């Protein structure tokens, strides 16, 4: 007999996880599997997945805190990436959108035959990693930072600015810096409602802007203002090109 697939069940509802366990028992003769762990939210699932001993993650899409799409994107950064099978109650149009991103999807209530088919697909896939592209249907609530071999999550709501430095982007919170392996352009596109570009290499959180002040000569001919941010003493230069957008944000605050 071939080795059993090692599974992680992720769903915020315990009855849904129990239902999957029952179905897995029903199809055990066709597709042997063992449930290595369960998680009730995306944060716990990501923490558990970092052990690297999983073949497949069965993930609910609608979960509080971190939805299944965001979880899958973080899983894709792990050195050993489990195949992702979404379990969803979304309507057919949303399901079609997810079909290209995941190995497979299952519509609740899950049928045993469909579950078996999805797991067979995972078996055929073998050790190939399932890499998920950005989904237009969800904006991340967290960014992931690889630090000392582990993935740390950085809440987007806590980030004061994002600054491009060499091949990394620094995400600054009130407490510390995090190094992200993402492009500033990509981050600006995804989080344009929350962040404002103030320089060619810097985005600031709109909500964190406390004001501006005249900048001393810092050797940058473009900059003549600097942004004051809540929570940190650091000042960030504003380029002449981006100054109108910063000024518009401050005027909007005055209304």
N, C-alpha and C positions, 0 to 999 in steps of 0.2 A: 504493500500500500504506500502511496506517496505520502510524504509528510503533510500533516494538517496545516492549513493556512492559519496564520496567527492574526487574530482580529482585535480591533479596538472599536467598541460601540460608543457613539457620541450622540446623546439626545438628552434634552433637559427634562424629559418626561420618563419616569421609571417604568410605567406600563409599556411604553413604546420599546424600551430596551428589552423588557421581558418578552415582548412579542417577537422581537428579532431572535432572541435566544431560543424560543420555542421553534421557530422556523428553521433555525440552524440545526436543531436536533432532528427535525423532520427530514432534512436533506443530507444528513451526516454520511449516509451510505454512498451518496452520489458525489458529494464534495466535502471531504473531511475538513473540519476546521475546529479551532479552539479559541474561545474568547479569552484573550490575555488580560484585558482590562476594560472597564467602562468609565465613562466620564459624563457628568451632567452639564458641563459647559466647555467652551472652547479653550479657556485658560488651563483647566485641569487636563484636557486632552493633549494640548501642546506639551505640557510638562511631562506627561507620561510618555508621549511619543519620542522624546529625546533619548530614551534608552536604546532605541534603534533595533528593537526586537519584534517589529510589526510588519506584516505583509500587506494588510488591508485595513483601511479606516472607513467604517460605515458612519456617515456624518449627516445629521439632520441639518437643514438649512436655517430654519427659523429658531434661533436661540438667543436669549438675552445676553448682553455684554459683548460677546463676539459671535457673529453668525458663522454658519458653516463655510461660506465662501471665503471669508477672511481667514478662518482656521486653515483651510486647505492651502491658501497662498503661503501661510507661514510654514506649514508642513513641507512645502516644496523646497524650502531652503535647508532642510535638515540634510546631513551627510547621507543618511539612509532614509529614503522617502517612501512611505507606504503608498500603495495604490489607493486612490480616493474614489469611493462610491457614495454619491449623494442620496439621501433618503428624504423625500420632499412631498409636501402637500400643495406645492405651487400649481397654478394652472398650466395648461399645456404650452402656452407661449413662453413662459418663463423656463419651463423644462427644456424646451428646444434650445434656449440660449445657453443653458448649462451643459448641454450634451457635448459640446465641443471642448469644454474645459476639464471634465472629469472622465475617468475610465468608463463610468456608467452612472445611471441614475435609477432610483426605484421610487415609484409613486405610492404613497400611503393610501389605503392599507396594502402593505407589501404582500405579494403572492409568492409562495414557495418556489414556483417554477422560475419566476423572474430573478429571485435571489440566487438560485442555483446557477442561472445563466451568467449573472454578473460575477459570481465567484469563479466560475470556469474561465471567464475572460481574464480575471486577475491571475489565475493559475498560468494561463498561456503567456501572459505578459512577463512572467518570471520576475527577474530582478530589475527590469527596466523602470526607471523613475517616471512618475507621472508629474509633469511640470504644468502648472496652471498659469495662464496668462491673466492679465488684469481683466476683471469683469466690469462691464459698464453698469451692472445692476447694483453694485454695492461699493460704497466708499469705506475704506478701512478706518477703524477706530484706533488701531495701534500700528506702529511700525516695528519691524524686527531688527535687532542688532546682534550680530554674532560676536560673542566676547568670551575668550578662553574656552572655546569649544562648546559653549551653550548659547541658546537663543534667549535674549532678553527682549521683553516687550516694552515699548515706549508709548504711552498714551498720547495720541495726537493732541488732545485737549490740554496737555501739560507742556507742550513744546512752545517755547518763546520765539525761537528762530531756527532756520535751516540755512547753513552756509556751506557752499562748495569749497573744498580745500583739497587740491591735488585730485586723487582718484576717489576720494570719499566725500560724503556730505556729513557735516557735524549737526546733530540735533541738540539744541541746548534747552534744558529745563531749568527751573529755579535751583535744582539740586546739583546737576552735573551735566557733562557732555556725553553723547553717544555717537559712535561712528556708524554710518549707514552706507551700505553698498548699493546706492540708488542714485540716479541722476537728478539734479535739481530741476531740470525741465520736466521730467516725469512727475515729480512731486508737485510742482506748480500746477500741472495740468489736472492732477487728481484732487488737489486741495485748494483750488483757486478761490473758493468761497471763504476759506478760513485764513489763508495766507496771502500776503501782498508782497510783490517783488519791489525792493527798494534799491537794489544794485544788481549788476550782472551776476554776482555770486551769492546773493542773499535774499531770502524770503523771511518776513516777520509775521507773527500771528497778529491778525487784525485786532483781536480782543486785548492783546497785551500792550498795544501802543499807548503810552501815557502822554506823549507829546514830542516836541522836537526842540532842538537848540542849535545855535550857530556852531559849526565845526571849526576847530582850530586847524591850521594847515597840517594835514597828515600826509602830504606828498601825493595826494590824489587830486589832480586838477579838476576832475568831474564833480567832486563832492563839495558842497558848501553847507549842508545841513546834516544833522545826525539825529537818529531816532532814540528816544528815551523809552525803555521798556519797564513794565511793572516787574518787580521781583529780583532784578539784577542791576548792578551798577554799570555794566558795560554799555557803551554807546555804539551805534551802528551807523556807518556813513550812508547817506542817500545820494545817489547819482543825480545829475541834472536831468537826465532823461526820465527818471522815475519820480522826480519831485512833484509833478502835477498830480500823480495818483495818491501820493502821501498827503498832499495838501487837501485833496478832495475827501480823503478819509477823515481828516481832522475837522473839516467843515461840516461833514455829515454828523459827526459826534456833537457839534455845537447846536444842532437843531433841536 
